[in-house]
Structure formats: structure tokens, C-alpha cells
Amino acid sequence: MARCEVVWNPDEPGPCIQVEITNSLQIIEASRGLGLESPPPVKIRALLDTGASVTVINRTFADHCKLFQTSEGSELRTIGGSVRCAEHAGSISFPGLPLRSFDPIRIVSGDFIKERSYACLIGRDILRYWRTTFDGPGRRILIED
């Protein structure tokens, strides 16, 4: 069992980790078969968000990562209201942490309502595979994979 401890900055709303986002391996292989190159994985900050049902990436970063879009027009309900989203077939890994990667995974992209220190929300679709222990006052989280 892999274990890691994350300490988060008091300026952040919760625990953030570094993630790498790219297209799913299946999309990368299909692109290569057509003679197309896929961009390298992009490292971004991600907030562990128990309130998000799925992993969500800022639409600007989804475009920058050239994530393959599988559908458009879904709506995601947030505290600030509904947001129009697109869905992508992606892959997510956690560099520097002993956590397994997820490939393929459905990644939803949408516009974040206000500027954040993170560009991705790790939702319950990933969190359900981890055992997490929060120490709120100590601003620490223990993740067991």
C-alpha cells in the first residue's frame, strides 16, 4: 500500500497536489497511428475536493493540454450555479507521490468562476480509491492508495 502525506499552504482552500494531465494512452496511440504527435503531459496544481463528483480541469488548461474531447454540452452544478462543460478522455498521474495513475479517466472541463491557485479539482471519482485522513488544524492529509 502506497502512503504519502501532503501539507497544504494556509493560503489555499484545502490540500493541493501536483498532477500531470495528458490524453489517455488509447488516444495517444491512435494519434501516433495517424502520424500525429501528442503534446507532453502538463503539470498543474490540483485541489483534493470531496465535494466534486468528478475530476474537473479548467477549460483553458484542457485546451493547452490538447485533451481529446469526447462530448460537449453537459452541465455541472456548482455552488455558483450551473456551468457548461465538455468531457475528455484523459490520463492523470501524481509526480513525486507514490500514487497510481488513472488511465483512462473522464475529465470534465469548464470555466472556473474566479482565478484560483489550482487548475484542477480531484473529485470523488479518484478519491474513492484512496483512504484519506484529514488533520484540519495541522493542515495535513495522509493518503493511502
Phi and psi in radians as a Rosetta constraint file:
Dihedral C 1 N 2 CA 2 C 2 CIRCULARHARMONIC -1.446 0.35
Dihedral N 2 CA 2 C 2 N 3 CIRCULARHARMONIC 2.461 0.35
Dihedral C 2 N 3 CA 3 C 3 CIRCULARHARMONIC -2.339 0.35
Dihedral N 3 CA 3 C 3 N 4 CIRCULARHARMONIC 2.482 0.35
Dihedral C 3 N 4 CA 4 C 4 CIRCULARHARMONIC -2.637 0.35
Dihedral N 4 CA 4 C 4 N 5 CIRCULARHARMONIC 2.678 0.35
Dihedral C 4 N 5 CA 5 C 5 CIRCULARHARMONIC -2.026 0.35
Dihedral N 5 CA 5 C 5 N 6 CIRCULARHARMONIC 2.340 0.35
Dihedral C 5 N 6 CA 6 C 6 CIRCULARHARMONIC -2.058 0.35
Dihedral N 6 CA 6 C 6 N 7 CIRCULARHARMONIC 2.271 0.35
Dihedral C 6 N 7 CA 7 C 7 CIRCULARHARMONIC -1.904 0.35
Dihedral N 7 CA 7 C 7 N 8 CIRCULARHARMONIC 2.290 0.35
Dihedral C 7 N 8 CA 8 C 8 CIRCULARHARMONIC -1.920 0.35
Dihedral N 8 CA 8 C 8 N 9 CIRCULARHARMONIC 2.641 0.35
Dihedral C 8 N 9 CA 9 C 9 CIRCULARHARMONIC -1.172 0.35
Dihedral N 9 CA 9 C 9 N 10 CIRCULARHARMONIC 2.385 0.35
Dihedral C 9 N 10 CA 10 C 10 CIRCULARHARMONIC -1.104 0.35
Dihedral N 10 CA 10 C 10 N 11 CIRCULARHARMONIC -0.294 0.35
Dihedral C 10 N 11 CA 11 C 11 CIRCULARHARMONIC -1.418 0.35
Dihedral N 11 CA 11 C 11 N 12 CIRCULARHARMONIC -0.176 0.35
Dihedral C 11 N 12 CA 12 C 12 CIRCULARHARMONIC -1.699 0.35
Dihedral N 12 CA 12 C 12 N 13 CIRCULARHARMONIC 2.659 0.35
Dihedral C 12 N 13 CA 13 C 13 CIRCULARHARMONIC -1.270 0.35
Dihedral N 13 CA 13 C 13 N 14 CIRCULARHARMONIC -0.187 0.35
Dihedral C 13 N 14 CA 14 C 14 CIRCULARHARMONIC -3.141 0.35
Dihedral N 14 CA 14 C 14 N 15 CIRCULARHARMONIC -2.973 0.35
Dihedral C 14 N 15 CA 15 C 15 CIRCULARHARMONIC -1.197 0.35
Dihedral N 15 CA 15 C 15 N 16 CIRCULARHARMONIC 2.209 0.35
Dihedral C 15 N 16 CA 16 C 16 CIRCULARHARMONIC -2.037 0.35
Dihedral N 16 CA 16 C 16 N 17 CIRCULARHARMONIC 2.509 0.35
Dihedral C 16 N 17 CA 17 C 17 CIRCULARHARMONIC -2.323 0.35
Dihedral N 17 CA 17 C 17 N 18 CIRCULARHARMONIC 2.840 0.35
Dihedral C 17 N 18 CA 18 C 18 CIRCULARHARMONIC -1.459 0.35
Dihedral N 18 CA 18 C 18 N 19 CIRCULARHARMONIC 2.346 0.35
Dihedral C 18 N 19 CA 19 C 19 CIRCULARHARMONIC -2.284 0.35
Dihedral N 19 CA 19 C 19 N 20 CIRCULARHARMONIC 2.789 0.35
Dihedral C 19 N 20 CA 20 C 20 CIRCULARHARMONIC -2.049 0.35
Dihedral N 20 CA 20 C 20 N 21 CIRCULARHARMONIC 2.265 0.35
Dihedral C 20 N 21 CA 21 C 21 CIRCULARHARMONIC -2.009 0.35
Dihedral N 21 CA 21 C 21 N 22 CIRCULARHARMONIC 2.374 0.35
Dihedral C 21 N 22 CA 22 C 22 CIRCULARHARMONIC -2.694 0.35
Dihedral N 22 CA 22 C 22 N 23 CIRCULARHARMONIC 3.088 0.35
Dihedral C 22 N 23 CA 23 C 23 CIRCULARHARMONIC -1.180 0.35
Dihedral N 23 CA 23 C 23 N 24 CIRCULARHARMONIC 2.791 0.35
Dihedral C 23 N 24 CA 24 C 24 CIRCULARHARMONIC -1.158 0.35
Dihedral N 24 CA 24 C 24 N 25 CIRCULARHARMONIC 2.709 0.35
Dihedral C 24 N 25 CA 25 C 25 CIRCULARHARMONIC -0.983 0.35
Dihedral N 25 CA 25 C 25 N 26 CIRCULARHARMONIC -0.666 0.35
Dihedral C 25 N 26 CA 26 C 26 CIRCULARHARMONIC -1.078 0.35
Dihedral N 26 CA 26 C 26 N 27 CIRCULARHARMONIC -0.730 0.35
Dihedral C 26 N 27 CA 27 C 27 CIRCULARHARMONIC -1.186 0.35
Dihedral N 27 CA 27 C 27 N 28 CIRCULARHARMONIC -0.724 0.35
Dihedral C 27 N 28 CA 28 C 28 CIRCULARHARMONIC -1.087 0.35
Dihedral N 28 CA 28 C 28 N 29 CIRCULARHARMONIC -0.783 0.35
Dihedral C 28 N 29 CA 29 C 29 CIRCULARHARMONIC -1.138 0.35
Dihedral N 29 CA 29 C 29 N 30 CIRCULARHARMONIC -0.708 0.35
Dihedral C 29 N 30 CA 30 C 30 CIRCULARHARMONIC -1.118 0.35
Dihedral N 30 CA 30 C 30 N 31 CIRCULARHARMONIC -0.689 0.35
Dihedral C 30 N 31 CA 31 C 31 CIRCULARHARMONIC -1.110 0.35
Dihedral N 31 CA 31 C 31 N 32 CIRCULARHARMONIC -0.778 0.35
Dihedral C 31 N 32 CA 32 C 32 CIRCULARHARMONIC -1.059 0.35
Dihedral N 32 CA 32 C 32 N 33 CIRCULARHARMONIC -0.668 0.35
Dihedral C 32 N 33 CA 33 C 33 CIRCULARHARMONIC -1.085 0.35
Dihedral N 33 CA 33 C 33 N 34 CIRCULARHARMONIC -0.427 0.35
Dihedral C 33 N 34 CA 34 C 34 CIRCULARHARMONIC -1.666 0.35
Dihedral N 34 CA 34 C 34 N 35 CIRCULARHARMONIC 0.053 0.35
Dihedral C 34 N 35 CA 35 C 35 CIRCULARHARMONIC 1.431 0.35
Dihedral N 35 CA 35 C 35 N 36 CIRCULARHARMONIC 0.270 0.35
Dihedral C 35 N 36 CA 36 C 36 CIRCULARHARMONIC -1.751 0.35
Dihedral N 36 CA 36 C 36 N 37 CIRCULARHARMONIC 2.557 0.35
Dihedral C 36 N 37 CA 37 C 37 CIRCULARHARMONIC -1.702 0.35
Dihedral N 37 CA 37 C 37 N 38 CIRCULARHARMONIC 2.518 0.35
Dihedral C 37 N 38 CA 38 C 38 CIRCULARHARMONIC -1.730 0.35
Dihedral N 38 CA 38 C 38 N 39 CIRCULARHARMONIC 2.510 0.35
Dihedral C 38 N 39 CA 39 C 39 CIRCULARHARMONIC -1.183 0.35
Dihedral N 39 CA 39 C 39 N 40 CIRCULARHARMONIC 2.699 0.35
Dihedral C 39 N 40 CA 40 C 40 CIRCULARHARMONIC -1.181 0.35
Dihedral N 40 CA 40 C 40 N 41 CIRCULARHARMONIC 2.837 0.35
Dihedral C 40 N 41 CA 41 C 41 CIRCULARHARMONIC -1.018 0.35
Dihedral N 41 CA 41 C 41 N 42 CIRCULARHARMONIC 2.585 0.35
Dihedral C 41 N 42 CA 42 C 42 CIRCULARHARMONIC -1.947 0.35
Dihedral N 42 CA 42 C 42 N 43 CIRCULARHARMONIC 2.265 0.35
Dihedral C 42 N 43 CA 43 C 43 CIRCULARHARMONIC -1.543 0.35
Dihedral N 43 CA 43 C 43 N 44 CIRCULARHARMONIC 2.284 0.35
Dihedral C 43 N 44 CA 44 C 44 CIRCULARHARMONIC -2.480 0.35
Dihedral N 44 CA 44 C 44 N 45 CIRCULARHARMONIC 2.879 0.35
Dihedral C 44 N 45 CA 45 C 45 CIRCULARHARMONIC -1.489 0.35
Dihedral N 45 CA 45 C 45 N 46 CIRCULARHARMONIC 2.470 0.35
Dihedral C 45 N 46 CA 46 C 46 CIRCULARHARMONIC -2.318 0.35
Dihedral N 46 CA 46 C 46 N 47 CIRCULARHARMONIC 2.401 0.35
Dihedral C 46 N 47 CA 47 C 47 CIRCULARHARMONIC -1.629 0.35
Dihedral N 47 CA 47 C 47 N 48 CIRCULARHARMONIC 2.279 0.35
Dihedral C 47 N 48 CA 48 C 48 CIRCULARHARMONIC -1.326 0.35
Dihedral N 48 CA 48 C 48 N 49 CIRCULARHARMONIC 1.984 0.35
Dihedral C 48 N 49 CA 49 C 49 CIRCULARHARMONIC -2.172 0.35
Dihedral N 49 CA 49 C 49 N 50 CIRCULARHARMONIC 1.732 0.35
Dihedral C 49 N 50 CA 50 C 50 CIRCULARHARMONIC -1.167 0.35
Dihedral N 50 CA 50 C 50 N 51 CIRCULARHARMONIC -0.260 0.35
Dihedral C 50 N 51 CA 51 C 51 CIRCULARHARMONIC -1.474 0.35
Dihedral N 51 CA 51 C 51 N 52 CIRCULARHARMONIC -0.269 0.35
Dihedral C 51 N 52 CA 52 C 52 CIRCULARHARMONIC -1.582 0.35
Dihedral N 52 CA 52 C 52 N 53 CIRCULARHARMONIC 2.237 0.35
Dihedral C 52 N 53 CA 53 C 53 CIRCULARHARMONIC -1.333 0.35
Dihedral N 53 CA 53 C 53 N 54 CIRCULARHARMONIC -0.503 0.35
Dihedral C 53 N 54 CA 54 C 54 CIRCULARHARMONIC -2.276 0.35
Dihedral N 54 CA 54 C 54 N 55 CIRCULARHARMONIC 2.897 0.35
Dihedral C 54 N 55 CA 55 C 55 CIRCULARHARMONIC -1.331 0.35
Dihedral N 55 CA 55 C 55 N 56 CIRCULARHARMONIC 2.276 0.35
Dihedral C 55 N 56 CA 56 C 56 CIRCULARHARMONIC -2.177 0.35
Dihedral N 56 CA 56 C 56 N 57 CIRCULARHARMONIC 2.365 0.35
Dihedral C 56 N 57 CA 57 C 57 CIRCULARHARMONIC -2.104 0.35
Dihedral N 57 CA 57 C 57 N 58 CIRCULARHARMONIC 2.561 0.35
Dihedral C 57 N 58 CA 58 C 58 CIRCULARHARMONIC -1.044 0.35
Dihedral N 58 CA 58 C 58 N 59 CIRCULARHARMONIC 2.349 0.35
Dihedral C 58 N 59 CA 59 C 59 CIRCULARHARMONIC -0.981 0.35
Dihedral N 59 CA 59 C 59 N 60 CIRCULARHARMONIC -0.658 0.35
Dihedral C 59 N 60 CA 60 C 60 CIRCULARHARMONIC -1.051 0.35
Dihedral N 60 CA 60 C 60 N 61 CIRCULARHARMONIC -0.742 0.35
Dihedral C 60 N 61 CA 61 C 61 CIRCULARHARMONIC -1.256 0.35
Dihedral N 61 CA 61 C 61 N 62 CIRCULARHARMONIC -0.593 0.35
Dihedral C 61 N 62 CA 62 C 62 CIRCULARHARMONIC -1.067 0.35
Dihedral N 62 CA 62 C 62 N 63 CIRCULARHARMONIC -0.732 0.35
Dihedral C 62 N 63 CA 63 C 63 CIRCULARHARMONIC -1.149 0.35
Dihedral N 63 CA 63 C 63 N 64 CIRCULARHARMONIC -0.756 0.35
Dihedral C 63 N 64 CA 64 C 64 CIRCULARHARMONIC -1.083 0.35
Dihedral N 64 CA 64 C 64 N 65 CIRCULARHARMONIC -0.677 0.35
Dihedral C 64 N 65 CA 65 C 65 CIRCULARHARMONIC -1.352 0.35
Dihedral N 65 CA 65 C 65 N 66 CIRCULARHARMONIC -0.156 0.35
Dihedral C 65 N 66 CA 66 C 66 CIRCULARHARMONIC 0.951 0.35
Dihedral N 66 CA 66 C 66 N 67 CIRCULARHARMONIC 0.780 0.35
Dihedral C 66 N 67 CA 67 C 67 CIRCULARHARMONIC -1.155 0.35
Dihedral N 67 CA 67 C 67 N 68 CIRCULARHARMONIC 2.367 0.35
Dihedral C 67 N 68 CA 68 C 68 CIRCULARHARMONIC -1.219 0.35
Dihedral N 68 CA 68 C 68 N 69 CIRCULARHARMONIC 2.112 0.35
Dihedral C 68 N 69 CA 69 C 69 CIRCULARHARMONIC -1.490 0.35
Dihedral N 69 CA 69 C 69 N 70 CIRCULARHARMONIC 2.225 0.35
Dihedral C 69 N 70 CA 70 C 70 CIRCULARHARMONIC -1.751 0.35
Dihedral N 70 CA 70 C 70 N 71 CIRCULARHARMONIC -0.407 0.35
Dihedral C 70 N 71 CA 71 C 71 CIRCULARHARMONIC -2.824 0.35
Dihedral N 71 CA 71 C 71 N 72 CIRCULARHARMONIC 2.877 0.35
Dihedral C 71 N 72 CA 72 C 72 CIRCULARHARMONIC -2.459 0.35
Dihedral N 72 CA 72 C 72 N 73 CIRCULARHARMONIC 2.725 0.35
Dihedral C 72 N 73 CA 73 C 73 CIRCULARHARMONIC 1.748 0.35
Dihedral N 73 CA 73 C 73 N 74 CIRCULARHARMONIC -0.005 0.35
Dihedral C 73 N 74 CA 74 C 74 CIRCULARHARMONIC -1.308 0.35
Dihedral N 74 CA 74 C 74 N 75 CIRCULARHARMONIC 2.788 0.35
Dihedral C 74 N 75 CA 75 C 75 CIRCULARHARMONIC -2.058 0.35
Dihedral N 75 CA 75 C 75 N 76 CIRCULARHARMONIC 2.456 0.35
Dihedral C 75 N 76 CA 76 C 76 CIRCULARHARMONIC -2.028 0.35
Dihedral N 76 CA 76 C 76 N 77 CIRCULARHARMONIC 2.205 0.35
Dihedral C 76 N 77 CA 77 C 77 CIRCULARHARMONIC -1.534 0.35
Dihedral N 77 CA 77 C 77 N 78 CIRCULARHARMONIC 2.221 0.35
Dihedral C 77 N 78 CA 78 C 78 CIRCULARHARMONIC -2.172 0.35
Dihedral N 78 CA 78 C 78 N 79 CIRCULARHARMONIC 3.042 0.35
Dihedral C 78 N 79 CA 79 C 79 CIRCULARHARMONIC -1.045 0.35
Dihedral N 79 CA 79 C 79 N 80 CIRCULARHARMONIC -0.641 0.35
Dihedral C 79 N 80 CA 80 C 80 CIRCULARHARMONIC -1.410 0.35
Dihedral N 80 CA 80 C 80 N 81 CIRCULARHARMONIC -0.076 0.35
Dihedral C 80 N 81 CA 81 C 81 CIRCULARHARMONIC 2.219 0.35
Dihedral N 81 CA 81 C 81 N 82 CIRCULARHARMONIC -3.035 0.35
Dihedral C 81 N 82 CA 82 C 82 CIRCULARHARMONIC -1.415 0.35
Dihedral N 82 CA 82 C 82 N 83 CIRCULARHARMONIC 2.502 0.35
Dihedral C 82 N 83 CA 83 C 83 CIRCULARHARMONIC -2.224 0.35
Dihedral N 83 CA 83 C 83 N 84 CIRCULARHARMONIC 2.305 0.35
Dihedral C 83 N 84 CA 84 C 84 CIRCULARHARMONIC -1.284 0.35
Dihedral N 84 CA 84 C 84 N 85 CIRCULARHARMONIC 2.369 0.35
Dihedral C 84 N 85 CA 85 C 85 CIRCULARHARMONIC -2.307 0.35
Dihedral N 85 CA 85 C 85 N 86 CIRCULARHARMONIC 2.828 0.35
Dihedral C 85 N 86 CA 86 C 86 CIRCULARHARMONIC -2.047 0.35
Dihedral N 86 CA 86 C 86 N 87 CIRCULARHARMONIC 2.765 0.35
Dihedral C 86 N 87 CA 87 C 87 CIRCULARHARMONIC -2.007 0.35
Dihedral N 87 CA 87 C 87 N 88 CIRCULARHARMONIC 2.547 0.35
Dihedral C 87 N 88 CA 88 C 88 CIRCULARHARMONIC -2.334 0.35
Dihedral N 88 CA 88 C 88 N 89 CIRCULARHARMONIC 2.646 0.35
Dihedral C 88 N 89 CA 89 C 89 CIRCULARHARMONIC -1.652 0.35
Dihedral N 89 CA 89 C 89 N 90 CIRCULARHARMONIC 1.828 0.35
Dihedral C 89 N 90 CA 90 C 90 CIRCULARHARMONIC -2.195 0.35
Dihedral N 90 CA 90 C 90 N 91 CIRCULARHARMONIC -3.067 0.35
Dihedral C 90 N 91 CA 91 C 91 CIRCULARHARMONIC -2.419 0.35
Dihedral N 91 CA 91 C 91 N 92 CIRCULARHARMONIC 2.490 0.35
Dihedral C 91 N 92 CA 92 C 92 CIRCULARHARMONIC -2.356 0.35
Dihedral N 92 CA 92 C 92 N 93 CIRCULARHARMONIC 2.360 0.35
Dihedral C 92 N 93 CA 93 C 93 CIRCULARHARMONIC -2.344 0.35
Dihedral N 93 CA 93 C 93 N 94 CIRCULARHARMONIC 2.972 0.35
Dihedral C 93 N 94 CA 94 C 94 CIRCULARHARMONIC -2.228 0.35
Dihedral N 94 CA 94 C 94 N 95 CIRCULARHARMONIC 1.428 0.35
Dihedral C 94 N 95 CA 95 C 95 CIRCULARHARMONIC -1.097 0.35
Dihedral N 95 CA 95 C 95 N 96 CIRCULARHARMONIC 2.400 0.35
Dihedral C 95 N 96 CA 96 C 96 CIRCULARHARMONIC 1.460 0.35
Dihedral N 96 CA 96 C 96 N 97 CIRCULARHARMONIC -0.095 0.35
Dihedral C 96 N 97 CA 97 C 97 CIRCULARHARMONIC -2.101 0.35
Dihedral N 97 CA 97 C 97 N 98 CIRCULARHARMONIC 2.525 0.35
Dihedral C 97 N 98 CA 98 C 98 CIRCULARHARMONIC -1.431 0.35
Dihedral N 98 CA 98 C 98 N 99 CIRCULARHARMONIC 0.766 0.35
Dihedral C 98 N 99 CA 99 C 99 CIRCULARHARMONIC -1.828 0.35
Dihedral N 99 CA 99 C 99 N 100 CIRCULARHARMONIC 2.497 0.35
Dihedral C 99 N 100 CA 100 C 100 CIRCULARHARMONIC -1.254 0.35
Dihedral N 100 CA 100 C 100 N 101 CIRCULARHARMONIC 2.706 0.35
Dihedral C 100 N 101 CA 101 C 101 CIRCULARHARMONIC -1.430 0.35
Dihedral N 101 CA 101 C 101 N 102 CIRCULARHARMONIC 2.825 0.35
Dihedral C 101 N 102 CA 102 C 102 CIRCULARHARMONIC -2.134 0.35
Dihedral N 102 CA 102 C 102 N 103 CIRCULARHARMONIC 2.057 0.35
Dihedral C 102 N 103 CA 103 C 103 CIRCULARHARMONIC -2.691 0.35
Dihedral N 103 CA 103 C 103 N 104 CIRCULARHARMONIC 2.107 0.35
Dihedral C 103 N 104 CA 104 C 104 CIRCULARHARMONIC -1.452 0.35
Dihedral N 104 CA 104 C 104 N 105 CIRCULARHARMONIC 2.794 0.35
Dihedral C 104 N 105 CA 105 C 105 CIRCULARHARMONIC -2.471 0.35
Dihedral N 105 CA 105 C 105 N 106 CIRCULARHARMONIC 2.522 0.35
Dihedral C 105 N 106 CA 106 C 106 CIRCULARHARMONIC -1.370 0.35
Dihedral N 106 CA 106 C 106 N 107 CIRCULARHARMONIC 2.119 0.35
Dihedral C 106 N 107 CA 107 C 107 CIRCULARHARMONIC -2.038 0.35
Dihedral N 107 CA 107 C 107 N 108 CIRCULARHARMONIC 2.208 0.35
Dihedral C 107 N 108 CA 108 C 108 CIRCULARHARMONIC -1.673 0.35
Dihedral N 108 CA 108 C 108 N 109 CIRCULARHARMONIC 2.419 0.35
Dihedral C 108 N 109 CA 109 C 109 CIRCULARHARMONIC -2.030 0.35
Dihedral N 109 CA 109 C 109 N 110 CIRCULARHARMONIC 2.532 0.35
Dihedral C 109 N 110 CA 110 C 110 CIRCULARHARMONIC -2.832 0.35
Dihedral N 110 CA 110 C 110 N 111 CIRCULARHARMONIC 2.948 0.35
Dihedral C 110 N 111 CA 111 C 111 CIRCULARHARMONIC -1.415 0.35
Dihedral N 111 CA 111 C 111 N 112 CIRCULARHARMONIC 2.228 0.35
Dihedral C 111 N 112 CA 112 C 112 CIRCULARHARMONIC -1.347 0.35
Dihedral N 112 CA 112 C 112 N 113 CIRCULARHARMONIC 2.415 0.35
Dihedral C 112 N 113 CA 113 C 113 CIRCULARHARMONIC -1.127 0.35
Dihedral N 113 CA 113 C 113 N 114 CIRCULARHARMONIC -0.688 0.35
Dihedral C 113 N 114 CA 114 C 114 CIRCULARHARMONIC -2.434 0.35
Dihedral N 114 CA 114 C 114 N 115 CIRCULARHARMONIC 2.770 0.35
Dihedral C 114 N 115 CA 115 C 115 CIRCULARHARMONIC -1.010 0.35
Dihedral N 115 CA 115 C 115 N 116 CIRCULARHARMONIC 2.389 0.35
Dihedral C 115 N 116 CA 116 C 116 CIRCULARHARMONIC -2.220 0.35
Dihedral N 116 CA 116 C 116 N 117 CIRCULARHARMONIC 2.921 0.35
Dihedral C 116 N 117 CA 117 C 117 CIRCULARHARMONIC -1.496 0.35
Dihedral N 117 CA 117 C 117 N 118 CIRCULARHARMONIC -0.002 0.35
Dihedral C 117 N 118 CA 118 C 118 CIRCULARHARMONIC -2.300 0.35
Dihedral N 118 CA 118 C 118 N 119 CIRCULARHARMONIC 2.740 0.35
Dihedral C 118 N 119 CA 119 C 119 CIRCULARHARMONIC -2.097 0.35
Dihedral N 119 CA 119 C 119 N 120 CIRCULARHARMONIC 0.154 0.35
Dihedral C 119 N 120 CA 120 C 120 CIRCULARHARMONIC -2.606 0.35
Dihedral N 120 CA 120 C 120 N 121 CIRCULARHARMONIC 2.533 0.35
Dihedral C 120 N 121 CA 121 C 121 CIRCULARHARMONIC -1.975 0.35
Dihedral N 121 CA 121 C 121 N 122 CIRCULARHARMONIC 2.169 0.35
Dihedral C 121 N 122 CA 122 C 122 CIRCULARHARMONIC -1.526 0.35
Dihedral N 122 CA 122 C 122 N 123 CIRCULARHARMONIC 1.966 0.35
Dihedral C 122 N 123 CA 123 C 123 CIRCULARHARMONIC -1.637 0.35
Dihedral N 123 CA 123 C 123 N 124 CIRCULARHARMONIC -3.045 0.35
Dihedral C 123 N 124 CA 124 C 124 CIRCULARHARMONIC -1.149 0.35
Dihedral N 124 CA 124 C 124 N 125 CIRCULARHARMONIC -0.304 0.35
Dihedral C 124 N 125 CA 125 C 125 CIRCULARHARMONIC -1.075 0.35
Dihedral N 125 CA 125 C 125 N 126 CIRCULARHARMONIC -0.510 0.35
Dihedral C 125 N 126 CA 126 C 126 CIRCULARHARMONIC -1.747 0.35
Dihedral N 126 CA 126 C 126 N 127 CIRCULARHARMONIC -0.767 0.35
Dihedral C 126 N 127 CA 127 C 127 CIRCULARHARMONIC -0.994 0.35
Dihedral N 127 CA 127 C 127 N 128 CIRCULARHARMONIC -0.502 0.35
Dihedral C 127 N 128 CA 128 C 128 CIRCULARHARMONIC -1.136 0.35
Dihedral N 128 CA 128 C 128 N 129 CIRCULARHARMONIC -0.319 0.35
Dihedral C 128 N 129 CA 129 C 129 CIRCULARHARMONIC -1.546 0.35
Dihedral N 129 CA 129 C 129 N 130 CIRCULARHARMONIC -0.113 0.35
Dihedral C 129 N 130 CA 130 C 130 CIRCULARHARMONIC -1.934 0.35
Dihedral N 130 CA 130 C 130 N 131 CIRCULARHARMONIC 2.644 0.35
Dihedral C 130 N 131 CA 131 C 131 CIRCULARHARMONIC -1.762 0.35
Dihedral N 131 CA 131 C 131 N 132 CIRCULARHARMONIC 2.091 0.35
Dihedral C 131 N 132 CA 132 C 132 CIRCULARHARMONIC -2.062 0.35
Dihedral N 132 CA 132 C 132 N 133 CIRCULARHARMONIC 2.410 0.35
Dihedral C 132 N 133 CA 133 C 133 CIRCULARHARMONIC -2.158 0.35
Dihedral N 133 CA 133 C 133 N 134 CIRCULARHARMONIC 2.028 0.35
Dihedral C 133 N 134 CA 134 C 134 CIRCULARHARMONIC -1.633 0.35
Dihedral N 134 CA 134 C 134 N 135 CIRCULARHARMONIC 2.394 0.35
Dihedral C 134 N 135 CA 135 C 135 CIRCULARHARMONIC -2.103 0.35
Dihedral N 135 CA 135 C 135 N 136 CIRCULARHARMONIC 1.514 0.35
Dihedral C 135 N 136 CA 136 C 136 CIRCULARHARMONIC -0.978 0.35
Dihedral N 136 CA 136 C 136 N 137 CIRCULARHARMONIC -0.930 0.35
Dihedral C 136 N 137 CA 137 C 137 CIRCULARHARMONIC -1.066 0.35
Dihedral N 137 CA 137 C 137 N 138 CIRCULARHARMONIC -0.588 0.35
Dihedral C 137 N 138 CA 138 C 138 CIRCULARHARMONIC -1.502 0.35
Dihedral N 138 CA 138 C 138 N 139 CIRCULARHARMONIC -0.072 0.35
Dihedral C 138 N 139 CA 139 C 139 CIRCULARHARMONIC 0.906 0.35
Dihedral N 139 CA 139 C 139 N 140 CIRCULARHARMONIC 0.828 0.35
Dihedral C 139 N 140 CA 140 C 140 CIRCULARHARMONIC -2.280 0.35
Dihedral N 140 CA 140 C 140 N 141 CIRCULARHARMONIC 2.637 0.35
Dihedral C 140 N 141 CA 141 C 141 CIRCULARHARMONIC -2.402 0.35
Dihedral N 141 CA 141 C 141 N 142 CIRCULARHARMONIC 2.334 0.35
Dihedral C 141 N 142 CA 142 C 142 CIRCULARHARMONIC -1.769 0.35
Dihedral N 142 CA 142 C 142 N 143 CIRCULARHARMONIC 2.198 0.35
Dihedral C 142 N 143 CA 143 C 143 CIRCULARHARMONIC -1.986 0.35
Dihedral N 143 CA 143 C 143 N 144 CIRCULARHARMONIC 2.220 0.35
Dihedral C 143 N 144 CA 144 C 144 CIRCULARHARMONIC -2.069 0.35
Dihedral N 144 CA 144 C 144 N 145 CIRCULARHARMONIC 2.206 0.35
